[in-house]
Every structure is written in structure tokens, then in C-alpha cells.
Amino acid sequence: MSLKDRIGEDIKSAMKAKDKIRLETVRGIKKVILEKEVELRPKGIDSLNEEQEIELLVKQAKQRRDSIEQFTNAGRNDLADKEKQELAILETYLPQQMDDSEVESVVDEIIASVGATSAKDLGKVMGAAMKQLKGKADGKKIQALVKGKLS
């Protein structure tokens, strides 16, 4: 079942369950997917592939994390809680996140394969790491880990 089909089914079930937060979040995901498809139509692409769908979901999750941070810093815990709920729903559509030890072992392999030795090689390592770990780990976590290993 494609992500678009799954989202359609989830919208129906959220409506039946009268789950307002889930309904809003899932409709938001559907909106973003449809907008991206419309954007790509002139290029002859009718629907998104799985990688593009994951990329959109990762972007949405990142926006939620940033909002949570900003709302928490501003003392708006009510809004931060709503964003946390939406993030939890979004994460159900994302691939399983890797734990810290798995991410660290992948980063170690990448550092060894590109021959990185100093902070000057950060770009090479980050490019390869983000490509390999896209959707499986948070970019900020990856960046902090790579900086720690190369400094």
C-alpha cells in the first residue's frame, strides 16, 4: 500500500474516531504530498516515489521539532504539546529510527571509507552520512556525532 493510500485510509479512520489531532495531521501530510505532485507534473512525474515521500515526511517532522523547541523556549507549552502529538503521528509514517549506537557505527564506517581525518572533511562525511541515513536518524544528531569524531 502506498503512502498516499495509507493516508487516505487513516483520514477515514480518524474521521470515524473523531480524532481531531490525527485528522488535522494526516490531512496536512496529504496536502503536502498533493502540492509536491502538482509541482512535479510539468516535469512529467504523476506521483512521488517512496524516497520523495520519506523526504517530505522528514521535512514535516523537522518542522515540528523546530516548532516544539521554539514554543518551549517561549513558554507556550500548550502549543508545544500539540506539536509533540503531531510529531508522534508523523513518526508512524517514517521508517524506524536507528538508535545512537547504530548511527555511530554507520558514521564510523563512512569516516573510514572517505578517509576523513579532520574537521576539514566534515562536508564529505556529512554528505555520505545524510544520504545513507536519510529518514532513519535526525540530521542534528548525525551532525553532532560527526563533529565530535572529527574534532
C-alpha positions as CSV (number, residue, x, y, z in Angstrom):
1,M,0.0,0.0,0.0
2,S,1.4,3.4,-1.0
3,L,1.8,6.2,1.5
4,K,-1.0,8.1,-0.3
5,D,-3.4,5.2,0.0
6,R,-2.5,4.6,3.6
7,I,-3.1,8.3,4.4
8,G,-6.5,8.2,2.7
9,E,-7.5,5.2,4.9
10,D,-6.1,6.9,8.0
11,I,-8.2,10.1,7.3
12,K,-11.3,7.9,7.1
13,S,-10.5,6.2,10.4
14,A,-9.6,9.4,12.1
15,M,-12.9,10.9,11.0
16,K,-14.9,7.9,12.3
17,A,-13.0,8.0,15.6
18,K,-13.4,11.8,15.8
19,D,-9.7,12.2,16.5
20,K,-9.2,15.8,15.7
21,I,-5.4,16.0,16.1
22,R,-4.8,12.9,14.0
23,L,-7.2,14.1,11.3
24,E,-5.6,17.5,11.1
25,T,-2.1,16.0,10.9
26,V,-2.9,13.4,8.3
27,R,-4.7,15.9,6.2
28,G,-1.7,18.1,6.4
29,I,0.5,15.3,5.2
30,K,-1.8,14.6,2.3
31,K,-1.8,18.3,1.4
32,V,2.0,18.4,1.3
33,I,2.1,15.3,-0.9
34,L,-0.5,16.7,-3.3
35,E,1.3,20.0,-3.5
36,K,4.6,18.3,-4.4
37,E,2.9,16.1,-7.0
38,V,1.4,19.2,-8.6
39,E,4.8,20.9,-8.6
40,L,6.3,17.9,-10.4
41,R,3.6,17.4,-13.0
42,P,5.2,19.8,-15.6
43,K,8.3,17.5,-15.4
44,G,6.1,14.5,-16.4
45,I,6.0,12.9,-12.9
46,D,2.5,12.0,-11.8
47,S,3.2,10.5,-8.4
48,L,6.0,10.6,-5.8
49,N,8.3,7.6,-5.3
50,E,8.9,6.2,-1.8
51,E,12.1,8.2,-1.4
52,Q,10.4,11.5,-2.2
53,E,7.6,10.7,0.2
54,I,10.0,10.0,3.0
55,E,11.9,13.2,2.2
56,L,8.6,15.2,2.6
57,L,7.8,13.4,5.9
58,V,11.3,14.1,7.3
59,K,10.9,17.7,6.4
60,Q,7.5,17.9,8.2
61,A,8.9,16.1,11.3
62,K,11.9,18.6,11.3
63,Q,9.4,21.5,11.2
64,R,7.5,20.0,14.2
65,R,10.7,19.6,16.2
66,D,11.8,23.1,15.5
67,S,8.3,24.4,16.5
68,I,8.4,22.4,19.7
69,E,11.8,23.9,20.6
70,Q,10.6,27.4,19.8
71,F,7.3,27.1,21.7
72,T,9.0,25.5,24.7
73,N,11.6,28.4,24.8
74,A,8.7,30.9,24.6
75,G,6.8,29.2,27.5
76,R,4.0,28.1,25.2
77,N,3.7,24.5,26.5
78,D,0.1,24.2,25.2
79,L,1.3,24.7,21.6
80,A,4.4,22.6,22.2
81,D,2.2,19.7,23.4
82,K,0.1,19.9,20.2
83,E,3.2,19.8,18.1
84,K,4.5,16.8,20.0
85,Q,1.3,15.0,19.3
86,E,1.5,15.8,15.6
87,L,5.2,14.7,15.6
88,A,4.2,11.3,17.1
89,I,1.7,10.8,14.4
90,L,4.1,11.8,11.7
91,E,6.7,9.4,13.0
92,T,4.3,6.5,12.5
93,Y,4.8,7.0,8.7
94,L,8.6,7.4,8.8
95,P,11.0,4.4,8.7
96,Q,12.1,3.0,12.1
97,Q,14.6,5.4,13.6
98,M,18.1,4.0,14.3
99,D,19.4,4.1,17.8
100,D,22.5,6.0,18.7
101,S,24.9,3.0,18.6
102,E,23.7,2.0,15.1
103,V,24.1,5.6,13.9
104,E,27.6,5.8,15.4
105,S,28.7,2.6,13.7
106,V,27.4,3.8,10.3
107,V,29.2,7.1,10.8
108,D,32.4,5.3,11.7
109,E,32.2,3.3,8.5
110,I,31.7,6.4,6.5
111,I,34.6,8.2,8.1
112,A,36.8,5.2,7.3
113,S,35.6,4.8,3.7
114,V,36.2,8.5,2.8
115,G,39.4,8.7,4.7
116,A,38.3,11.6,6.9
117,T,40.9,12.8,9.5
118,S,40.0,16.3,10.5
119,A,37.2,18.9,10.7
120,K,38.0,19.9,7.1
121,D,36.5,16.6,5.9
122,L,33.2,17.3,7.6
123,G,31.4,18.0,4.3
124,K,32.4,14.8,2.7
125,V,31.3,12.7,5.7
126,M,28.0,14.6,6.2
127,G,27.1,14.2,2.6
128,A,27.6,10.5,2.6
129,A,26.0,10.1,6.1
130,M,22.9,12.1,5.2
131,K,22.4,10.1,2.0
132,Q,22.8,6.8,3.8
133,L,20.8,7.7,7.0
134,K,18.0,9.8,5.4
135,G,14.8,9.3,7.3
136,K,16.5,6.9,9.7
137,A,18.2,9.4,12.0
138,D,17.9,13.0,12.9
139,G,20.3,15.3,11.0
140,K,21.2,17.3,14.1
141,K,22.2,14.1,15.9
142,I,24.3,13.0,12.9
143,Q,26.0,16.3,12.6
144,A,26.9,16.4,16.3
145,L,28.3,12.9,16.1
146,V,30.4,13.6,13.0
147,K,31.7,16.9,14.5
148,G,32.6,15.0,17.7
149,K,34.5,12.3,15.9
150,L,36.4,14.7,13.5
151,S,37.5,17.3,16.1
